[in-house]
Amino acid sequence: MESEDLELIQAHLQGDQELARLWAEHLELEGRLGEMNSRLYLSPEEQVERKRLQKLKLAGRDRIEQILARYRGQQP
């Protein structure tokens, strides 16, 4: 994620509950996926779970981008 996006997220975390929730989920999913990706072998069930987590993370990231676009439009 770009540093400008991270700065924008940090600036609005306190005042935007949805953004805060999505950001917390994003970080949690990133950690879970990082753990799974570090393993040499995943069972078929774990592979399915990994794909599910990736889709959740992507959907959350898309929503975060929508929120950030709204905030970018408010900047002078």
Distance bins in CASP14 RR format, pairs under 12 A and 6 or more apart:
PFRMAT RR
TARGET T0000
AUTHOR 0000-0000-0000
RMODE 2
METHOD distances of the structure
MODEL  1
1 7 0 0 0 0 0 1 0 0 0 0 0
1 8 0 0 0 0 0 1 0 0 0 0 0
1 9 0 0 0 0 1 0 0 0 0 0 0
1 10 0 0 0 0 0 1 0 0 0 0 0
1 23 0 0 0 0 0 1 0 0 0 0 0
1 26 0 0 0 0 1 0 0 0 0 0 0
1 27 0 0 0 0 0 1 0 0 0 0 0
1 30 0 0 0 0 1 0 0 0 0 0 0
1 57 0 0 0 0 0 1 0 0 0 0 0
1 61 0 0 0 0 1 0 0 0 0 0 0
1 64 0 0 0 0 1 0 0 0 0 0 0
1 65 0 0 0 0 1 0 0 0 0 0 0
1 68 0 0 0 0 1 0 0 0 0 0 0
2 8 0 0 0 0 1 0 0 0 0 0 0
2 9 0 0 0 0 0 1 0 0 0 0 0
2 65 0 0 0 0 0 1 0 0 0 0 0
2 68 0 0 0 0 0 1 0 0 0 0 0
2 72 0 0 0 0 0 1 0 0 0 0 0
3 9 0 0 0 0 0 1 0 0 0 0 0
3 10 0 0 0 0 0 1 0 0 0 0 0
4 10 0 0 0 0 0 1 0 0 0 0 0
4 11 0 0 0 0 0 1 0 0 0 0 0
4 68 0 0 0 0 1 0 0 0 0 0 0
4 71 0 0 0 0 0 1 0 0 0 0 0
4 72 0 0 0 0 1 0 0 0 0 0 0
4 75 0 0 0 0 0 1 0 0 0 0 0
5 11 0 0 0 0 0 1 0 0 0 0 0
5 12 0 0 0 0 0 1 0 0 0 0 0
5 19 0 0 0 0 0 1 0 0 0 0 0
5 23 0 0 0 0 0 1 0 0 0 0 0
5 26 0 0 0 0 0 1 0 0 0 0 0
5 61 0 0 0 0 0 1 0 0 0 0 0
5 64 0 0 0 0 1 0 0 0 0 0 0
5 65 0 0 0 0 1 0 0 0 0 0 0
5 67 0 0 0 0 0 1 0 0 0 0 0
5 68 1 0 0 1 0 0 0 0 0 0 0
5 69 0 0 0 0 0 1 0 0 0 0 0
5 71 0 0 0 0 0 1 0 0 0 0 0
5 72 0 0 0 0 1 0 0 0 0 0 0
6 12 0 0 0 0 0 1 0 0 0 0 0
6 13 0 0 0 0 0 1 0 0 0 0 0
6 23 0 0 0 0 1 0 0 0 0 0 0
6 26 0 0 0 0 0 1 0 0 0 0 0
6 27 0 0 0 0 0 1 0 0 0 0 0
6 64 0 0 0 0 0 1 0 0 0 0 0
6 68 0 0 0 0 0 1 0 0 0 0 0
7 13 0 0 0 0 0 1 0 0 0 0 0
7 68 0 0 0 0 0 1 0 0 0 0 0
7 71 0 0 0 0 0 1 0 0 0 0 0
7 72 0 0 0 0 0 1 0 0 0 0 0
7 75 0 0 0 0 0 1 0 0 0 0 0
8 16 0 0 0 0 0 1 0 0 0 0 0
8 19 0 0 0 0 1 0 0 0 0 0 0
8 23 0 0 0 0 0 1 0 0 0 0 0
8 64 0 0 0 0 1 0 0 0 0 0 0
8 65 0 0 0 0 0 1 0 0 0 0 0
8 67 0 0 0 0 1 0 0 0 0 0 0
8 68 1 0 1 0 0 0 0 0 0 0 0
8 69 0 0 0 0 1 0 0 0 0 0 0
8 70 0 0 0 0 0 1 0 0 0 0 0
8 71 1 0 1 0 0 0 0 0 0 0 0
8 72 1 0 0 1 0 0 0 0 0 0 0
8 73 0 0 0 0 0 1 0 0 0 0 0
8 74 0 0 0 0 0 1 0 0 0 0 0
8 75 0 0 0 0 1 0 0 0 0 0 0
9 15 0 0 0 0 0 1 0 0 0 0 0
9 16 0 0 0 0 1 0 0 0 0 0 0
9 18 0 0 0 0 0 1 0 0 0 0 0
9 19 1 0 0 1 0 0 0 0 0 0 0
9 20 0 0 0 0 1 0 0 0 0 0 0
9 22 0 0 0 0 1 0 0 0 0 0 0
9 23 1 0 1 0 0 0 0 0 0 0 0
9 24 0 0 0 0 0 1 0 0 0 0 0
9 26 0 0 0 0 1 0 0 0 0 0 0
9 27 0 0 0 0 0 1 0 0 0 0 0
9 61 0 0 0 0 0 1 0 0 0 0 0
9 64 1 0 0 1 0 0 0 0 0 0 0
9 65 0 0 0 0 0 1 0 0 0 0 0
9 67 0 0 0 0 1 0 0 0 0 0 0
9 68 1 0 0 1 0 0 0 0 0 0 0
9 71 0 0 0 0 1 0 0 0 0 0 0
9 72 0 0 0 0 0 1 0 0 0 0 0
10 16 0 0 0 0 0 1 0 0 0 0 0
10 19 0 0 0 0 0 1 0 0 0 0 0
10 20 0 0 0 0 0 1 0 0 0 0 0
10 23 0 0 0 0 1 0 0 0 0 0 0
10 68 0 0 0 0 0 1 0 0 0 0 0
10 71 0 0 0 0 0 1 0 0 0 0 0
11 19 0 0 0 0 0 1 0 0 0 0 0
11 23 0 0 0 0 0 1 0 0 0 0 0
11 67 0 0 0 0 0 1 0 0 0 0 0
11 68 0 0 0 0 0 1 0 0 0 0 0
11 71 1 0 0 1 0 0 0 0 0 0 0
11 72 0 0 0 0 0 1 0 0 0 0 0
11 74 0 0 0 0 0 1 0 0 0 0 0
11 75 0 0 0 0 0 1 0 0 0 0 0
12 18 0 0 0 0 0 1 0 0 0 0 0
12 19 1 0 1 0 0 0 0 0 0 0 0
12 20 0 0 0 0 1 0 0 0 0 0 0
12 22 0 0 0 0 0 1 0 0 0 0 0
12 23 0 0 0 0 1 0 0 0 0 0 0
12 64 0 0 0 0 0 1 0 0 0 0 0
12 67 1 0 0 1 0 0 0 0 0 0 0
12 68 0 0 0 0 1 0 0 0 0 0 0
12 70 0 0 0 0 1 0 0 0 0 0 0
12 71 1 0 1 0 0 0 0 0 0 0 0
12 72 0 0 0 0 0 1 0 0 0 0 0
12 74 0 0 0 0 1 0 0 0 0 0 0
12 75 0 0 0 0 0 1 0 0 0 0 0
13 19 1 0 0 1 0 0 0 0 0 0 0
13 20 1 0 1 0 0 0 0 0 0 0 0
13 21 0 0 0 0 0 1 0 0 0 0 0
13 22 0 0 0 0 0 1 0 0 0 0 0
13 23 1 0 0 1 0 0 0 0 0 0 0
13 24 0 0 0 0 1 0 0 0 0 0 0
13 26 0 0 0 0 0 1 0 0 0 0 0
13 27 0 0 0 0 0 1 0 0 0 0 0
13 64 0 0 0 0 0 1 0 0 0 0 0
13 67 0 0 0 0 0 1 0 0 0 0 0
13 68 0 0 0 0 0 1 0 0 0 0 0
13 71 0 0 0 0 0 1 0 0 0 0 0
14 20 1 0 0 1 0 0 0 0 0 0 0
14 23 0 0 0 0 0 1 0 0 0 0 0
15 21 0 0 0 0 0 1 0 0 0 0 0
15 23 0 0 0 0 0 1 0 0 0 0 0
15 67 0 0 0 0 0 1 0 0 0 0 0
15 71 0 0 0 0 0 1 0 0 0 0 0
16 22 0 0 0 0 1 0 0 0 0 0 0
16 23 0 0 0 0 1 0 0 0 0 0 0
16 63 0 0 0 0 0 1 0 0 0 0 0
16 64 0 0 0 0 0 1 0 0 0 0 0
16 66 0 0 0 0 0 1 0 0 0 0 0
16 67 1 0 0 1 0 0 0 0 0 0 0
16 68 0 0 0 0 0 1 0 0 0 0 0
16 70 0 0 0 0 1 0 0 0 0 0 0
16 71 0 0 0 0 1 0 0 0 0 0 0
16 74 0 0 0 0 0 1 0 0 0 0 0
17 23 0 0 0 0 0 1 0 0 0 0 0
17 24 0 0 0 0 0 1 0 0 0 0 0
17 67 0 0 0 0 0 1 0 0 0 0 0
18 24 0 0 0 0 0 1 0 0 0 0 0
18 25 0 0 0 0 0 1 0 0 0 0 0
18 60 0 0 0 0 0 1 0 0 0 0 0
18 63 1 0 0 1 0 0 0 0 0 0 0
18 64 0 0 0 0 1 0 0 0 0 0 0
18 66 0 0 0 0 0 1 0 0 0 0 0
18 67 1 0 0 1 0 0 0 0 0 0 0
18 68 0 0 0 0 0 1 0 0 0 0 0
18 70 0 0 0 0 0 1 0 0 0 0 0
19 25 0 0 0 0 0 1 0 0 0 0 0
19 26 0 0 0 0 0 1 0 0 0 0 0
19 60 0 0 0 0 0 1 0 0 0 0 0
19 63 0 0 0 0 1 0 0 0 0 0 0
19 64 1 0 0 1 0 0 0 0 0 0 0
19 65 0 0 0 0 0 1 0 0 0 0 0
19 66 0 0 0 0 0 1 0 0 0 0 0
19 67 1 0 1 0 0 0 0 0 0 0 0
19 68 0 0 0 0 1 0 0 0 0 0 0
19 70 0 0 0 0 1 0 0 0 0 0 0
19 71 0 0 0 0 1 0 0 0 0 0 0
20 26 0 0 0 0 0 1 0 0 0 0 0
20 27 0 0 0 0 0 1 0 0 0 0 0
20 64 0 0 0 0 0 1 0 0 0 0 0
20 67 0 0 0 0 0 1 0 0 0 0 0
21 27 0 0 0 0 0 1 0 0 0 0 0
21 28 0 0 0 0 0 1 0 0 0 0 0
21 60 0 0 0 0 1 0 0 0 0 0 0
21 63 0 0 0 0 1 0 0 0 0 0 0
21 64 0 0 0 0 0 1 0 0 0 0 0
21 67 0 0 0 0 0 1 0 0 0 0 0
22 28 0 0 0 0 0 1 0 0 0 0 0
22 29 0 0 0 0 0 1 0 0 0 0 0
22 56 0 0 0 0 0 1 0 0 0 0 0
22 57 0 0 0 0 0 1 0 0 0 0 0
22 59 0 0 0 0 1 0 0 0 0 0 0
22 60 1 0 1 0 0 0 0 0 0 0 0
22 61 0 0 0 0 1 0 0 0 0 0 0
22 62 0 0 0 0 1 0 0 0 0 0 0
22 63 1 0 1 0 0 0 0 0 0 0 0
22 64 1 0 1 0 0 0 0 0 0 0 0
22 65 0 0 0 0 0 1 0 0 0 0 0
22 66 0 0 0 0 1 0 0 0 0 0 0
22 67 1 0 0 1 0 0 0 0 0 0 0
22 68 0 0 0 0 0 1 0 0 0 0 0
23 29 0 0 0 0 0 1 0 0 0 0 0
23 30 0 0 0 0 0 1 0 0 0 0 0
23 57 0 0 0 0 0 1 0 0 0 0 0
23 60 0 0 0 0 1 0 0 0 0 0 0
23 61 0 0 0 0 0 1 0 0 0 0 0
23 63 0 0 0 0 0 1 0 0 0 0 0
23 64 1 0 0 1 0 0 0 0 0 0 0
23 67 0 0 0 0 1 0 0 0 0 0 0
23 68 0 0 0 0 0 1 0 0 0 0 0
24 30 0 0 0 0 0 1 0 0 0 0 0
24 31 0 0 0 0 0 1 0 0 0 0 0
24 60 0 0 0 0 0 1 0 0 0 0 0
24 64 0 0 0 0 0 1 0 0 0 0 0
25 31 0 0 0 0 0 1 0 0 0 0 0
25 32 0 0 0 0 0 1 0 0 0 0 0
25 53 0 0 0 0 0 1 0 0 0 0 0
25 56 1 0 0 1 0 0 0 0 0 0 0
25 57 0 0 0 0 1 0 0 0 0 0 0
25 58 0 0 0 0 0 1 0 0 0 0 0
25 59 0 0 0 0 1 0 0 0 0 0 0
25 60 1 0 0 1 0 0 0 0 0 0 0
25 61 0 0 0 0 1 0 0 0 0 0 0
25 63 0 0 0 0 1 0 0 0 0 0 0
25 64 0 0 0 0 1 0 0 0 0 0 0
26 32 0 0 0 0 0 1 0 0 0 0 0
26 33 0 0 0 0 0 1 0 0 0 0 0
26 53 0 0 0 0 0 1 0 0 0 0 0
26 56 0 0 0 0 1 0 0 0 0 0 0
26 57 1 0 0 1 0 0 0 0 0 0 0
26 58 0 0 0 0 0 1 0 0 0 0 0
26 59 0 0 0 0 0 1 0 0 0 0 0
26 60 1 0 0 1 0 0 0 0 0 0 0
26 61 1 0 0 1 0 0 0 0 0 0 0
26 62 0 0 0 0 0 1 0 0 0 0 0
26 63 0 0 0 0 1 0 0 0 0 0 0
26 64 1 0 0 1 0 0 0 0 0 0 0
26 65 0 0 0 0 0 1 0 0 0 0 0
26 67 0 0 0 0 0 1 0 0 0 0 0
27 33 0 0 0 0 0 1 0 0 0 0 0
27 34 0 0 0 0 0 1 0 0 0 0 0
27 57 0 0 0 0 1 0 0 0 0 0 0
27 60 0 0 0 0 0 1 0 0 0 0 0
27 61 0 0 0 0 0 1 0 0 0 0 0
27 64 0 0 0 0 0 1 0 0 0 0 0
28 34 0 0 0 0 0 1 0 0 0 0 0
28 35 0 0 0 0 0 1 0 0 0 0 0
28 53 0 0 0 0 1 0 0 0 0 0 0
28 56 0 0 0 0 1 0 0 0 0 0 0
28 57 0 0 0 0 1 0 0 0 0 0 0
28 60 0 0 0 0 0 1 0 0 0 0 0
29 35 0 0 0 0 0 1 0 0 0 0 0
29 36 0 0 0 0 0 1 0 0 0 0 0
29 37 0 0 0 0 0 1 0 0 0 0 0
29 49 0 0 0 0 0 1 0 0 0 0 0
29 50 0 0 0 0 0 1 0 0 0 0 0
29 52 0 0 0 0 0 1 0 0 0 0 0
29 53 1 0 1 0 0 0 0 0 0 0 0
29 54 0 0 0 0 1 0 0 0 0 0 0
29 55 0 0 0 0 1 0 0 0 0 0 0
29 56 1 0 1 0 0 0 0 0 0 0 0
29 57 1 0 1 0 0 0 0 0 0 0 0
29 58 0 0 0 0 1 0 0 0 0 0 0
29 59 0 0 0 0 0 1 0 0 0 0 0
29 60 0 0 0 0 1 0 0 0 0 0 0
29 61 0 0 0 0 1 0 0 0 0 0 0
29 64 0 0 0 0 0 1 0 0 0 0 0
30 36 0 0 0 0 0 1 0 0 0 0 0
30 37 0 0 0 0 0 1 0 0 0 0 0
30 53 0 0 0 0 1 0 0 0 0 0 0
30 54 0 0 0 0 0 1 0 0 0 0 0
30 56 0 0 0 0 0 1 0 0 0 0 0
30 57 1 0 0 1 0 0 0 0 0 0 0
30 58 0 0 0 0 0 1 0 0 0 0 0
30 60 0 0 0 0 0 1 0 0 0 0 0
30 61 0 0 0 0 1 0 0 0 0 0 0
31 37 0 0 0 0 1 0 0 0 0 0 0
31 38 0 0 0 0 1 0 0 0 0 0 0
31 50 0 0 0 0 0 1 0 0 0 0 0
31 53 0 0 0 0 1 0 0 0 0 0 0
31 57 0 0 0 0 1 0 0 0 0 0 0
32 38 0 0 0 0 0 1 0 0 0 0 0
32 39 0 0 0 0 0 1 0 0 0 0 0
32 46 0 0 0 0 0 1 0 0 0 0 0
32 49 0 0 0 0 1 0 0 0 0 0 0
32 50 0 0 0 0 1 0 0 0 0 0 0
32 52 0 0 0 0 0 1 0 0 0 0 0
32 53 1 0 1 0 0 0 0 0 0 0 0
32 54 0 0 0 0 0 1 0 0 0 0 0
32 56 0 0 0 0 1 0 0 0 0 0 0
32 57 0 0 0 0 1 0 0 0 0 0 0
33 39 0 0 0 0 0 1 0 0 0 0 0
33 42 0 0 0 0 0 1 0 0 0 0 0
33 46 0 0 0 0 0 1 0 0 0 0 0
33 49 0 0 0 0 1 0 0 0 0 0 0
33 50 1 0 0 1 0 0 0 0 0 0 0
33 51 0 0 0 0 0 1 0 0 0 0 0
33 52 0 0 0 0 0 1 0 0 0 0 0
33 53 1 0 1 0 0 0 0 0 0 0 0
33 54 1 0 0 1 0 0 0 0 0 0 0
33 55 0 0 0 0 0 1 0 0 0 0 0
33 56 0 0 0 0 1 0 0 0 0 0 0
33 57 1 0 0 1 0 0 0 0 0 0 0
33 58 0 0 0 0 0 1 0 0 0 0 0
34 42 0 0 0 0 0 1 0 0 0 0 0
34 50 0 0 0 0 1 0 0 0 0 0 0
34 53 0 0 0 0 1 0 0 0 0 0 0
34 54 0 0 0 0 0 1 0 0 0 0 0
34 57 0 0 0 0 0 1 0 0 0 0 0
35 42 0 0 0 0 0 1 0 0 0 0 0
35 46 0 0 0 0 0 1 0 0 0 0 0
35 49 0 0 0 0 0 1 0 0 0 0 0
35 50 0 0 0 0 0 1 0 0 0 0 0
35 53 0 0 0 0 0 1 0 0 0 0 0
36 42 1 0 0 1 0 0 0 0 0 0 0
36 43 0 0 0 0 0 1 0 0 0 0 0
36 45 0 0 0 0 0 1 0 0 0 0 0
36 46 1 0 0 1 0 0 0 0 0 0 0
36 47 0 0 0 0 1 0 0 0 0 0 0
36 48 0 0 0 0 0 1 0 0 0 0 0
36 49 1 0 0 1 0 0 0 0 0 0 0
36 50 1 0 1 0 0 0 0 0 0 0 0
36 51 0 0 0 0 0 1 0 0 0 0 0
36 52 0 0 0 0 0 1 0 0 0 0 0
36 53 1 0 0 1 0 0 0 0 0 0 0
36 54 0 0 0 0 1 0 0 0 0 0 0
36 57 0 0 0 0 0 1 0 0 0 0 0
37 46 0 0 0 0 0 1 0 0 0 0 0
37 47 0 0 0 0 0 1 0 0 0 0 0
37 50 1 0 0 1 0 0 0 0 0 0 0
37 53 0 0 0 0 0 1 0 0 0 0 0
37 54 0 0 0 0 1 0 0 0 0 0 0
38 50 0 0 0 0 0 1 0 0 0 0 0
39 46 1 0 0 1 0 0 0 0 0 0 0
39 47 0 0 0 0 0 1 0 0 0 0 0
39 49 0 0 0 0 0 1 0 0 0 0 0
39 50 0 0 0 0 1 0 0 0 0 0 0
40 46 0 0 0 0 0 1 0 0 0 0 0
41 47 0 0 0 0 1 0 0 0 0 0 0
41 50 0 0 0 0 0 1 0 0 0 0 0
42 48 0 0 0 0 1 0 0 0 0 0 0
42 49 0 0 0 0 1 0 0 0 0 0 0
42 50 1 0 0 1 0 0 0 0 0 0 0
42 51 0 0 0 0 0 1 0 0 0 0 0
42 53 0 0 0 0 0 1 0 0 0 0 0
43 49 0 0 0 0 1 0 0 0 0 0 0
43 50 0 0 0 0 0 1 0 0 0 0 0
44 50 0 0 0 0 0 1 0 0 0 0 0
44 51 0 0 0 0 0 1 0 0 0 0 0
45 51 0 0 0 0 0 1 0 0 0 0 0
45 52 0 0 0 0 0 1 0 0 0 0 0
46 52 0 0 0 0 0 1 0 0 0 0 0
46 53 0 0 0 0 0 1 0 0 0 0 0
47 53 0 0 0 0 0 1 0 0 0 0 0
47 54 0 0 0 0 0 1 0 0 0 0 0
48 54 0 0 0 0 0 1 0 0 0 0 0
48 55 0 0 0 0 0 1 0 0 0 0 0
49 55 0 0 0 0 0 1 0 0 0 0 0
49 56 0 0 0 0 0 1 0 0 0 0 0
50 56 0 0 0 0 0 1 0 0 0 0 0
50 57 0 0 0 0 0 1 0 0 0 0 0
51 57 0 0 0 0 0 1 0 0 0 0 0
51 58 0 0 0 0 0 1 0 0 0 0 0
52 58 0 0 0 0 0 1 0 0 0 0 0
52 59 0 0 0 0 0 1 0 0 0 0 0
53 59 0 0 0 0 0 1 0 0 0 0 0
53 60 0 0 0 0 0 1 0 0 0 0 0
54 60 0 0 0 0 0 1 0 0 0 0 0
54 61 0 0 0 0 0 1 0 0 0 0 0
55 61 0 0 0 0 0 1 0 0 0 0 0
55 62 0 0 0 0 0 1 0 0 0 0 0
56 62 0 0 0 0 0 1 0 0 0 0 0
56 63 0 0 0 0 0 1 0 0 0 0 0
57 63 0 0 0 0 0 1 0 0 0 0 0
57 64 0 0 0 0 0 1 0 0 0 0 0
58 64 0 0 0 0 0 1 0 0 0 0 0
58 65 0 0 0 0 0 1 0 0 0 0 0
59 65 0 0 0 0 0 1 0 0 0 0 0
59 66 0 0 0 0 0 1 0 0 0 0 0
60 66 0 0 0 0 1 0 0 0 0 0 0
60 67 0 0 0 0 1 0 0 0 0 0 0
60 68 0 0 0 0 0 1 0 0 0 0 0
61 67 0 0 0 0 0 1 0 0 0 0 0
61 68 0 0 0 0 0 1 0 0 0 0 0
62 68 0 0 0 0 0 1 0 0 0 0 0
62 69 0 0 0 0 0 1 0 0 0 0 0
63 69 0 0 0 0 0 1 0 0 0 0 0
63 70 0 0 0 0 0 1 0 0 0 0 0
64 70 0 0 0 0 0 1 0 0 0 0 0
64 71 0 0 0 0 0 1 0 0 0 0 0
65 71 0 0 0 0 0 1 0 0 0 0 0
65 72 0 0 0 0 0 1 0 0 0 0 0
66 72 0 0 0 0 0 1 0 0 0 0 0
66 73 0 0 0 0 0 1 0 0 0 0 0
67 73 0 0 0 0 0 1 0 0 0 0 0
67 74 0 0 0 0 0 1 0 0 0 0 0
68 74 0 0 0 0 0 1 0 0 0 0 0
68 75 0 0 0 0 0 1 0 0 0 0 0
69 75 0 0 0 0 0 1 0 0 0 0 0
END
